[in-house]
Amino acid sequence: MDGDGVPKDGREAIFWFHQAAEQGLAIAQHNLGYMHDTEASARDRSVTISWFQKAAKQGLVQSQLSLGAAYFLGRGVAKDDVEAMLWYRMAAERGDAAAQLNMGTAYALGQGVPKDYGESTRWYRRAAEQGNAHASHNLGTAYHQGLGVPKDHDKAAYWFQKAREQRRSPSINGLHEVCPATSGN
């Protein structure tokens, strides 16, 4: 798609992705959906959704995540938080940190799933342990406020520091709240 080693040519890329996608290659289906999405703007995104669905049903995590986002935002499909969470869950259970973060947020807010801070922190932890800065920050907040876990300022400081190391700047404020000695850093 980037023209690595050859001149960049979107039409040529679409042609070859289409050839591979029609033969059932999931990554080609995803890439074709992505290319159609970037060109579709406000136009009909049904082609994008169709390719993402084909790849997602084969287990391609990127497409499962993309479909979750499409349903969550109502982009190319009717907005449907429950359907979004089904696709996010598929990707999250296969280890995708962004989908795990989305699941944690959904449980924290009760979007498409029942509000459940315990479940929220479980998903945040899975994403945070993979280095997801947003999840580390949210997990720090959960420990700081006692949301789904017992209040624990040491654990809150640990996760805020992890997020800070990953350049998640709001974590600096959270870290200062639970460990004022860090305010000079």
Secondary structure, 3 states (H helix, E strand, C coil): CCCCCCCCCHHHHHHHHHHHHHCCCHHHHHHHHHHHHHHHCCCCCHHHHHHHHHHHHCCCHHHHHHHHHHHHHCCCCCCCHHHHHHHHHHHHHCCCHHHHHHHHHHHHHCCCCCCCHHHHHHHHHHHHCCCCHHHHHHHHHHHHHCCCCCCCHHHHHHHHHHHHHCCCCHHHHHHHHHCHHHHHC
